[in-house]
Amino acid sequence: MASHIALLRGINVGGRNKVGMAELREVVTSLGHTGVRTYIQSGNVLFSAPDGDNATLAAALQAAIAAAFGLEVSVVVLSRDELAWILDRNPHPDEPDPKRVHVVFLNAELPPAMLERIKAAEDADAAKGGGTVTVVGPALYLHTPAGFGDSKLALALFRIIGKPGHTGVAATARNWATATKLLSLCEEK
C-alpha cells in the first residue's frame, strides 16, 4: 500500500524530457522510499515514506531528478488521503468521458490574483463554448468538453500558473481516468 504519490510535470511529452521509468524508480528508491512503483510513462510515482512533509518530499525528488537526469521538472507530492479527498470533490461526476475532466494538482493554493486571471480566461473561453475551471483547495478541476489537447482554456491555465520558479506554485494535470487509477493503485499491496 502506497502512502504517497509524486506527480512529475512535463516528462516524456512530445519526445522531450525523456526519463525511463526503471531509472526513475531507482532514483526514488535511492531517497529511502519503499514500495516504489510507476504508472504509465508520464511521471506518476507511488511510494511509501515515513510521515513526511509533502513539500520536503517534493523538493528532495526534484533535486534527485535534476542530479540523475539533468532535468528541472516540477513535482507535486500528495498523500494517499489527500488524493482521495481531492477525487471525492469532483464537480463533474456525471461526465461520461473521463478524458474530458482533468485534475490540476497544485503544491499550494493559488493566490487571489492568479485565480482572477484564471476566471477571466474561463469567461473568455466560455463565450466560445469552451471549458470550465473549478477550484477546490489545492486542486483545479478542468472540464474540457472539446478535449484537453484542443482546449484554449487548458493552455491559458498553464500559462497563468507558469513555472514554479516564477510563481512559487507547481502544477501538473492528470485526466480523471489516470487520477482514479492512481488512487486504486495506492490501495494495492
SULRA-V374668 format. One line per field, one symbol per residue. burial: # if it has 24 or more other C-alpha atoms within 12 Angstrom, else .. A space follows every 10 residues. Layout:
burial->???
//
This chain:
burial->.######### #......##. #..######. #.#.###### #########. ...#..#### ##.##..... .######### .###.##..# .#.....### ########.# .......##. ##..#....# ########## #####.##.. ########.# #..#....## ######.### ###.##...
//
